[in-house]
Amino acid sequence: MKATFRIIFLATSCFATNLASRDDTPLVSSVGQAVAIPSWDLQSSSVVGNDLQALSNTGVDTSSWYHVQQSRCTLMGCLLGAGEYKESDLWFSDNLSHVNNSRFNVPWVYRSTFSLPVGSRHHYILETNGITSKADIFLNGRQIADAKSQAGAYAGHTYDVTGPVSASNALVVKVHPTDYHRDLAGGFADWNPSPPDNGTGLWRDITIKQTGPISIGPLNAVVDIDLPVERNAATVTLRAKVQNLERTSIEFIAEATIWDSAGQQVVALNQSATLGPGESGTVAFIHTIPSPEIWWPRQWGAQPLYTAKVILRANATLSDIAHAKFGVRTVTSELNEFEDRQFKVNGYPFQVIGSGYSSDMFLRWDPSKFGAIARYMLDMGLNTIRLEGQMEQPDLYEVTDALGLMVMAGWVCCNKWEAWEYAESNKESQWVEHDYAVANESIKHEAAVLQPHPSVLAFTVGSDYGPDKKATTIYMAALKDVGWQTPIISSISGWGNHEPLEAAGIRMEGPYTWAPPTYWYDKEHRNGSAFGFVAEQGSGTGIPEMGSLRKFLNKTDLDDLWMEPDKNLFHLTGGDFSNRTDYNKALFERYGAPKSLDDYLIKAQLMDYEAARVQYEAFSTRLTATRPATGTIYWMLNNAWPGLNWNQFDYYLHPAGAYFGTKVGCRIEHAAYDYVDNSVWLINRSLNHLGSRRVDIEAMDLTGNLVFNTSAIVETTANNATEVADIEESLDKVNGTVLLRILLSDPQKRVLSRNIYWVSNSEDIPDWKNMRLPHTGMTSYADYTSLGKMQRAELSVNASKSAASNSHTVLLENLSRIPAFFISLSLIDSDGQDTNPVFWSDNYVTLWPNEKLELQVTQPDGKGVGLQIRGWNVDATMINL
């Protein structure tokens, strides 16, 4: 029979694993414990052969194999860990293209040995959580799975291995070569070169779990709460599948406990049930929390998490344990009157302001690096991370839950996942019956991982194309089975929608290369301009600063950046994005041909700053428009390797122009300039910031003369954007280029937003009639070449240690009568290298004549010993901290 109980919560149960040391210590030592295989030996099948039965016996000599002290790694990741390759060498210039890819055209064998305590009451479950892309598994000479059943990079499986296990064990996994166009794997589309191994290998942990006679699967939590969430009780249903692993009926007791975010017990429930021989069932607990702690996206509130645990007891003995964390919140979406997708979180319209994430090229998961990436996103003011097939490790969602960063997860484009007859690519390998079975196992596994997490905003079952009718039915059934509550989106393009899913209401119209500021503010709702929801778009920004470039480019590569503006570059993305022709054309036309690499880089940072800022500002100013802008996903957040475009900070985590342009454009309270109608807008993305605000607007010419100034005092409205000033008449009188400064302050005269634009009486005019993706055609460019003729400004810089650990206050003062334009500051270590990650209150700043500006900088590692200062018309200098 099935036992029914109930509750609410969220998290990963089976994936909360431990690592064991590689010795005679038992891998697991207690019931309910799941432990990842901690290390592997691996070798090509061309060397060790394919007799997996023999290789999976104990006593095999693996001294000539590669050895890695890692629980999970693709073949390339393992070989890097084993010292076969060195990352800095692989990334340098075009070295990656010289790797011998043919060595990965045959299967490879992973092998590990471990001890287990074997007893009559113990059962053991082997769990796979992700193998790219298919594998044969043997344990102690017995086959556990073949490559047909263990297929799909996201298809996790559980295997009862109680029979084969002994005190000493040998596990062998033979992984088969991955073909992105024939296997349901991951992949990077056209974001960067494919890794030499195509991601083949154990990219997620394989775990061994010890249970008693009744086992339990992942916990999921279904949370029901009426609006407004602040004034209603929450009913939580806590569910998990259970299975009798023995050949006799067994009565068991299930005990559930929930604790709040402070560790105080909320409720304890229990119930008994019986399962027949080999029978599976579901335990469910229901509990109502009268005044729940509400989980919010970071910009709107706190992120309290509840903790839940379910314990199974059989024959008065512990049999298994599942535990998870969850949050109380609601996520819904709807199509508005314009058929645009509008998300709501806890009942409030939620404008998605996000970026597209990339895994490491070799799928190496670094918790500290992802933690820095997530904190960077919050520092920039972003609220959503999009994972296009980059679903990473379960740890990722624990980070986003804790930080309040929303997640759009889903399958990747342009490979086997979209091999439909109506899709433009991959027609030669359309789905067969086996692919639907693999897809079913894949969605079941990922849904179980994602379901309890409050940070999950949506799951997209298609990227460029939605799945066909049969796959749609499979996906919907699997998501329903785990109690999925957040929106399910057919695709991010609107192409290939099938019932029961409604229209996507999301666009994928770019741009993907440089677009001018006027593009985003287009009033006719064309292409990717600011209206509705666009799930991937950006101006191709993200060239690193010199300190990072020198780590992966040789002198010829560096020269090519500015001396060969149309050349295909290895560290760009492939296909249509192999060169920077569109970007460089705009840079040369708008700012003048660069005279050196340094000149090119500062102009590129200026371009990147402007391009990133305007995308977010345009969407934010249309937050409450007649046809609202409901979301934008910047393409992209980061690179899988050291790249030259499509990022907001570089591979080494150094933030530059695109980062700080984003940060200015995404401030929670902000004042922004509309490039098309020359208006100024007040933006308030909070739910509770209210009251009077002052907006000060000044224009200054490049010699320091004030051209005009005006101000406005307005009442700010939560989750709203309002036009507060029209400066078109004032700007019509401008001759040449001026700097436009917009300051937003509160009644206490605290500056909430500081924004500097460079504005010309010439215009950037897109060629809308001839615009074809991926290119943004132009009719004419704005002329900012006079910026290159600015006189030098004298700058004073002083730094002092702040009270906070590893923080400094930096005071800038412009001692000149002319503006000090586009000043960047970098922390450097004792070797003269950039210190990353680093958090600045602002950067790439401009100072009015005789203006002082105080900045704060925090360096988590504390290695910064100096401060390097550069600027458009400021001499480079360095001071000691």
N, C-alpha and C positions, 0 to 999 in steps of 0.2 A: 504494500500500500504506500501511498505518498503521504508524507507528513507535511502539514501546512502550518506555518508559523508566519511571522512577518516583522518588517522594519524599514529603515532608510539608511543609506550611507554611500560610500564611494571609494574605489581604489583598486589596487591589484593585490590579489591574494596569493595565487600560485607563483607570482613573479617576485615576491619578496624573498629573495634567495640569499644564501650565504655562500662564501667561497671556503673551501677546505684546503688545507696544506697537503702537499703531495708526499705522503709518507705512509706508515702503517696505521696511522690514526684513521678510524672509520670515517668515511665521507659524511655519513649522517649517523646521529647517535640517539635520536629521540623521535617518537611518533609526531607527525605533523610537520617535521622539518624537511624543507626542500633546499638542496644544495647544488650549486652549479659545479660541473666538472671543472676543476681549477686550472688545468694545464693540458697541453697536447704535444704529442710528437706527430709530425706529418711528413709525407714524402709522396712523390709522384708515383702513380701506378706503373709508369714506364720503368721505374726502378724496382718497386717491390712486388709488382704483379697484382693479380686480382683474386687471389685465393683468400677471401675475407674470412672464411671459416678458420683457416690456419692462423691468419694474422690476429684473430680475435681470441686466440688462446693465450694464457699467461706464459711467460718465459720467452717471448719473442725478443730478439736482440734489435733494439732500435737506436743503437749508438750512432749509426750513420745517418739517421733521420734528422730533420730540423726539430728543434725543441723550443717551445714558447711557454712562458709562465703567464698565460692569458686564458681566460675562460671562454673567450669568443674572439674570433678574427676571421676575416676572409683570407684567401690564400695570400694575397699581397700584404694584407695586414699582418698575417703570421710571419711571412718572410721578412718584413720590416722588423718585427719583434725579435726574430731570430738573428738579425744582423746581416742577412743576405743582401739587403738594400739599405741605403741611407736616405732618409727623407729629403734632406737638403740637396743631395745629388740628384734625386729623381725630379725635383721641382725645378732645378736650375736650367735655364734656357730651354732647349728642346730635348733634353735628356730622356724624358718620359717616352718619347717616340722611338727610342732606341732599345727599349726593354724587349726581350725576346718573348713576345706574346705566345708563340707556338708551344711553349712549355705548358700552357694552360689549356691546350686543345685535347688533353687526355684527362681522365679522372685523377683525383688526388685522394690520398687516404689519411684521415686523422685517427690517431690512436691514443687512448689514455687508460691507465690502470688505477684501481682504487680498491679500498677495503670496505666491507660492510659487516655489521653485526647480524648474523643470520639466526633467526629463531622461528619457532613454529607459529608465533603470533604476529610475525612481521610480514607485511606486504611491501613491495617496492614498485614504484611507478617511474618510468623514464619519460620525461617531458621534453619535446622539442618545441622551441618557440620561434624558430626561423632559420631555415637552411636554404641557401641559394645554390641551385634552384631545385635540385632533386638529389636524393641520397639513398644508398643502401646502408642499413644499420645491422651490425652483428654484435652480440654480447656473449662472451664465453663460448664461442664456436656455434652459436645458434642465431639464425636470422630473426631479427625483430621487425624489420620493415624493408620493403624494396623501393626502388626509385619511382615506381608508379604510384604507390600509396604515400610516400614521403616526398611530395612534390609541391612546389610553390614556395616562394621566399617568405610568405607571411603565414603559411599553413602550419600552425602548431598542432602537435598530436600528443596523446598520452598512450603509453604502452605499459601494460602490466608485465613486469619482468621478474615477478616473484619466482617463477620456475627456473630461469637461467642463472640467477644470481648465486654467488657463493661468498665465502669469506674474502677470497682474492678474485678480482674481476678485471677483465680486459674488454674495453669497448672500442669498436672500430666503426668509423663512418666514412664511406666512400662517396665523395661529392662529384657530381658530373658537371662537365663544362656548361656554362650558362650562355644561352642565346636570347638576348632581349626580345627578339622578334618571334620566338617560338616558345618561350617559357614565361610563366607568370612570375616575373622577378621584379626588381626595383628599377634602377637605371636613372640616368641623368638627362635624358632627352638631348637637347642641344646646349645644355648649360656649360659643359666642359667636355674634354675628351673622355671616352669610356675608359675605365681602368683596364689594365692589361688582362686581368682575370675576369672581367665582367661581373665582379662582385661575388664570384663563386666562393662558397665556404660556409663556415659556422658563424654567421654574423650576429646571431643571438645565442644565449646560453642554452646548453643542454643540462637539465637538472635531474637529479635522482631524489625522489621523495619517499619517505618511509611512512606507512600508514598501518592502522589496524584493519579489521575485516571490512569496515565501512569507510570509504574515501569520500572526500568532498572536493568539488571543483571551485572555480573562481566565484567569489561573491559579487553580486550586482545589486544595485540599490535603485529603487524607483521612488521618486520623491514627488508627492502631490501637495501643492499649496496654492490656495486662491490668492488673487490679487486684491488689494495691495499686500505684498509679501511682508511688509513691516508690521501688519496688524492681524495676521492670520496664523493658525496652527498648521503644522506640516505633518502629513501622514507619510510614513516611510515604510516601504516594503523591501525587506532584505531577503534575497533568494540565492540559492545555490543548488546545483545538481549533486546528488549523492549516489553512490553505487555500492552494492554488496559484492565484494570480491571473492566470496566463498560459495560453496556448493550447498549450503544449508540456509534456511531462513534465519534471520538475525533481528532481534529487537534492539533498538538503540535509542539513546536520548540525545536530543540536540539542544544545546544551550547557547543563547545569544545574549550578548552584552553590548551596550552602546555607551560611550563616554563623550562628553562635550570637548570643546577645544581647550578647556582648562584642566582636563583630566578627571572631571567629576562624573560619576556614573549617572546616566540618564535613565536606564532601564535594564533589567535582567529578566529574560524569559526562557522558558524551557518547554519541551514537549517530547513525547515518545512516539515512535513509529516502528513499523516492521517492514523489512525488505526481503523478498523471496530470493532464492539462489540466483546470483548473477543479475538481480533486478536493479534497475536504476529508477530514481525518483527525484523529486524536488522538495527541499525544505524551504519554507517561507515564513517569515515573521512580520507582523504588522504592528506598528506602534505610532501613536500620535504624539508629537512634541508640541505642547501648548504654545510656547513662545520661543520658537527656534532662533538660533543664531543664523543670520542670513549671510551667504557668500556673495561677494560682489567682484566685478572686474576692478583692478587696482585703482583706476582713476575715480571710481565711484564709492569705494568703501573698503572694508576689511575682508579677510579671507579665512574665517573660522572653519575648521575642519572637524567633523565628528570622526570618531574611531569606532569600528565595529569588529566584533570577534564572534565566530560561531565555532563551538566545540562539539564534537561527536564523541559519545561514549557508548561502548558495546561491552557487554559482560562486565560492567562496572569498571572498565578500563578505558583510558583515553584511546580513541581510534583515529582521529584526524582533527585538524584545525584549519580554519580559513579566517583571514582578517583583512580589513580594508579601511580606507579613509574616504569620507564623502562630504559633500557640502550641500546645503539647502539653497537652491536657486531655481529659477525657471529660465529656459531659453526657448523662444518661439520665433517663427518667421512667417511672413505673409507677402503676397504680391499686392502692391498698391495699384491705384487706378491706371498707372502707366506700365503695369506688368513688370515693375522693378522689385527685386527682393529687398525687404526691410526686416532686419533682425530686431528682436527685443530681448533684453535681459532683465529679469525681475519686473517685467511689464513696461519698461522704459525703452523708447527707440534707441538702438545701439548702432551708431555709425561705425562701421568697421574701418579702422585706420591701422593697416598692417603691412607685413612684408612676407615674401616667400623664402622659406628656409631651405638650405642644402646641407645634407650630411657630408661628412668627410668623404673624399673620393674612395677611400678604402674601408668605409663604414666603421672607422675606429671611434668608439664612443668615449669621450673624455668628459666626465661629469663637471669638472671645474671649468672647462672651456664652455660647455653649454650653459653653465650657471652664469658665466660672464656675458654670453650672448643674450640670455634672457634679461639680465640686468641692463645691458645696453639698450634693449628694446624699450624697457620701461623708462630709462633715462632719456631716450629720444621722444617719449610720449606716445609710443605705439601701444595698441591694445590687443592686437591679434597676430598670431603667427600661422602662416599657411604651410601645411606639410603635403606637398604633392608627391605621394609615394615615399616620403622621407619620414616614415613613422617611427624610426629609431628604436630606442629601448623604452621599456615602461617607466624608467626613471625620469624621462622627459616630462611626463604628465604630472609626476609628483612635484617637479619644479614649477610647472605652469600653475598647478593648483595652489601652491604655497605663495606664488607671486601675484596671482590674479591676472594672468596673461591668457587670453582666449585662444583656442586652437581650432583651425579649420583643417581637418585631416581628410585624406582620400587617396585614391589610386593615381598613378602617374600616367602621363600621356605618351603617345607616339611609339608604343611598342605593343606587345601581345595583349596588354590590357584593353586595347582599343582596336583589335583586329576584327572590325565589323565590316560588312559589305558596303555600308554607307560611309565609312571613314575613308579619308583620302590616302592614308598610308597603310602599309602592312597587309595588303589584300591577299598576299600569297600564303598567309598562315592564319586564316580565319579559324574561329573556335570550332572544336569538335567536342563530343560528349565528355571526354576526359577533362577538358579545360573547364567545363562548367562544374565538375566535381571538385577540381582543385580550387576554383574560385569560391565554392561553397565553404570549403575548409578554411580558406584564407579569411573570408569575411567573418566567419564564426569566431576565429581566434582573435582578430583585431577588435571585433565588437566587444568581446569579453574583457579585453584589456582596457578599452576606452570607456565603457559604459558608466562606471561609477564616478568618473572624474568631472567635477563641476566646471573645469576650465574648457571642456569640449563645447564648441559652438555649433559645429555641424560636421557631417561626413558627406563627402562628395563621391558618389559611386562611379563617376566619370570625370575626366578632366576636359580635354578638347572635344570628346564625344561621349555622350551618355551610353550606357550599356544597352544591349538589345533586350527584347521583351523577356526572354527566358532568364538572362542574367539578372535583370531588374527584379524579377520575382524571387530569385534565389537570395539576392542581397536583402530585400525587404523582409523575407521570412527569417533570415538569420538575425537581423537587427531587432525584429520584433521579439524573437525568442529570448534575448537577453534584457528585454525591457527598455529598449532604446527610447529616449525621450526628446533628444534634440533634433533639429531639422535634418532631413536627408535630401541632398541636392543631386539632381540627375547629372549635371555637368557644370563647368564654369564658363561654358561658351553658349549654352542654350541649344546646342546641336544634338540631335539624336535622343530626344526625350520619349519615354514610354510610360504608359500607365502601370501602376497607380500613382506614379510620381507626377506632380504638376510641373508646369513650365519652370525652368531654372530661375528665370528673372535675373540672370547674371550675364555679363558680357565679357568677351575676350577680344577686344579690338585694339590692343596696344595702347600707346606706342611701345616699341622695344628698343628703338634707337633715339637719338636726340630729338626732342621736340621743344619749340620755344615756349616761353611763358604764356603767350597769347593763345596757344593751342588749348590749354587747360580751361581757360575762361570762355571758350567759344559759346555764343548765345544760341546757336542753332542745333545744339545737341548732336554733334557729329562725332563719329569715331570714338576715341577714348576720353573725350572731354568730360568735365565734372557734372555728371548726372547719373542717376541710378547706381548700379553696383558693377565695378570692373575688377575682376579677380586676379589679373596680372597685367601690369603696365609700368612703364618707367622709361627714362631717357637714356638708358645705357650707361649710367654714371658709375663711378667707383674706381678711378685710377688711384693706386696707392701713392703715398708720399715717398720721397727718395730713400728714406731709411729702410722701407720694406722692399722697394724695387730692386735695390742692390743685392738682396738676398736671393733673388731668383732670375735676374736678367744679367747677361754679360754686356760689354760695352756696345757691341753692334746692336743688340736688342734695345738698349737704352737710346742709342742714336736713332733707331728706326721710329721711335715714338714720335719724334718731332721732325725728323728729316725725310721720312717716307710716309706721309700722312694717309696714303691709300693702300699700303702694304698689308697683306694678310699676316697676322701675328699669332704665334703659336699659343700664347697665353690668353687669347680671346676665346669666346665660345665658337662653335663650328658653324658650318653652313652659311646662312645669310648674315651671320654676325662675326665673320672671320676677320673683319677689318674695322677701322674707326673712320671710314670715309665720311659718313654723314656727320658724325661728331666733329671731326677735324675741319670739315668744310665750314661748319658754324663757328668754330673757335677762330679760324683764320679770318673769316669775314667780319665777325663781330669785334674781335679784340686785336686783330692784326697778326701777321705771321710771326711765330716765335723766333727769337734770336738765339736761344740756347735751350738746353733741356730744362734748366731751372725756370726759365721764362715760360716754357710750355706747361710745366707742372703747376705753376701758380695760376695760370689762365685756366687750366683744366679744373683745378680745385674751385675756382670762381664759378665755372660752368656747372660743376657738380652741385655746389651749394645752392645755386639759383634753381637748378632743375629739380632737385629733391624737395626744396622748400615749396616751390610753386605747386607741385602736384598735390601735396597735402593741404596747402592753404586753399586751393581752388575747391577741393571737395568739402573742406570745412566751412567755407563761406556759403556753400549751397546746402548746408545741413538741414535747413528748414525752408528751402525754396519751394516754389509751386510744384516743380518736379524735383524732389530732393535728391541730393547725392547721398546714397545710403552706404557706400563702401568703396574703398580702393585698396588694393594689395600691390605694394611696390615690388617691382621685379629687378633685383632680388635683395634679400637681406644680407647674404654672405655667400662666399664661394667654397666649393669643395676642395679647391687647391689655390695656389697664388694666382689670381686672375686679374685682368685689366679692366673689367667692366662688370656690370650687374652686381653691385654690392653697396652696402651703406657703411661698411668698414672692411678692412682688408683681411686676408687669411690669417695674418699675425695679430689680429684684433686691434690694429691701430686705427683710430677714428680720424677721418679727414673731412673734406668739404661736404660730401653727401650726408655724412653723419650729422654734422652741425646745422646744415640746411634743414634736415629733417627735424632736428631738435627744436629749432626756432619755429618751424611751421606747425608743429604739433603741441605747442604749449597748451595747457588745459584752459587757460584764459589768454586770449591773443588778439592782436589787431593786425590785419593784413590788407595788402594793396591788390586791387583787381586791375590787371594790366590792360583789360579791354575797355572798360568804361571809366577807368581812372577814379574809382571809388575806394573808400576805406571801410573795412568791415570789422565789427566786434564779434569775436567768437568765444563762446562759453561751452565747453564740452563737459562740464561738471553737472551734478544733480543738485548741488546745494550752495554754490557760490552766487550770492545775490548782492544787490546794493548798487551804490553809485560808483561809476568809473570815469576816469579822465583819459582822453586820447589826445596826445600832442603830436602834431604833424609839422615837420620842417623840411624844407628843401634847401640844399646848399650847393653852390657850384664848386668846381674842383680847385678853385683858388681860395676857398674859405668864405666867400660872400654869401650871405643869407638871401635866398631867392624869394621864399615866402614861408609863412608859418600860420597855423590855425590850430584851434583846439575845440574839443567837444566834451561836454559832460553828459553822460547817459546812464540809464539804469540797465544793468546787465540781467539777462534772463537765462536760467539754467537750461542746458541742452538746446542751445539756440544760436543762430547767427543773424546779425542785424547790420544793415548799412548805416554808418554813422557820419560819413562825410563824402562830399563830391568835390574832388580837386581837379576836375578836368579843365576848368577855365584857368586855374593857376598854372597847370602843366602846359597848357597851350602856349603860354608865353615863354616857355623854356627854350633856350637856344643851345644845342649840343647836348652834353650829358651832365646830369646833376645827381647828387646823392639825396635820397629821400629817407628821412628817419621818422619812424612811428613808435611812440612810447605809450604804453598802457599802464596806468597806475591806479591804486585804490585810494580811499579817503585819507589813509595814513601816509600817503606819498610813497608807498612801496611800489617799485617798478615790477609789474607782473610780466611784461613782455617788452623786449627791445628789438627793433627790426630795422635793418638798413637795406635799402634797395638802390640800384643804379638805374636811372631812367633816362632815355634818350628821346629826342623829338623825331627820330626815325623809328620805323616799326619793323618788328618781326611779323611777316605775313605768310602763313601756311598756304600751300597750294592745295586747297581742299579737293578740287576737281580731279587732280591727278595723283592723289595720295593712295598708295598701295602698300599694305603691310609687306615687309617689316619696315619700310622706309617712310619717313615723314617729309614729303616734298615741301619745298619752300619757294615762294615767289620773290621775297626779299628779306634781308636781315637788318636788324637794328645795328647802328654804328656806335660802338663803345671804344673806338680806337683812341679817343682823347684821354682815356684813363691811363694809357701808356705814356702820356706826357706830363703827368702830375709831378709837381716838385717834391723833393724828399722832405719827409716830416721827421722831427726829432721826438723820440719816445723815451720816457723814463719807466723803468721796470724795477719793482721791489717785491721781494717775496718774504713771507714770515710764516713760521710754523703755527698751525691752528691748534686749538684745544683738542680737536678730534684726532685720533691716531692716524698717521700716514696722510694727513691733510695739510695743505698750505693755502694761505691767502696771497694772491698776486695782485698788486696794485699797478695798474697802467696809467700813465699820464702823458697826454699829448702836449708837448712843450711848444708846438708850432701854431702858426696862424692858418694852417691849411689842414684838411682832414688827414688823419692817419688811417689808410684804407686797408682793410682785409688783413688783419694781423693774426697770425697763427702762433700757437705756443705748444711746445712738445716737451714732455719730461724725458730726460735721458739718464741712463745708468752710468756706472763707472767705466764701461767700455765704449761709451758714446752711442749706444743703441737705444732706440725708443723703448720706454717702459710701458708695457701693456699687460692687462687692460688698465685703462685710466679713465677717470670720470671728471669732466670739466663742467662747471656751471654754464659756461659759454666759451666759444672759441671762434676763430676766424672773424674777429670783431673789427668794427670801425669806430674810431673816436673823432668827435668834433674837435675843432681847435680848442686847446686848453682844457679839454674834458678829462676827468678822471673816471676810471672804471675798475671796480673791484671784482675779481674772479676767484672762485674756489676750485681747488683740484684735489682729488683723492686718488691715491695709488694703493690698491690692495696689497701688493707685494712689498711696498716700502723701499724699492730699490732705486728710485729716482734720486739723483744727486745734483742734477743740473737742469736748467730751464733754457731751451733754445727758442729764440724769438725771430720770426721772419714776418715780412709784410710786403704789400704791393709797392708802397713808396716809403718803406722803412728799412734801414740797413739791418742785416742779420746780425744778431748778437747772442751771447750766452751768458748766463749768470749762474753762480753756485747757489744751491739751496742750503 
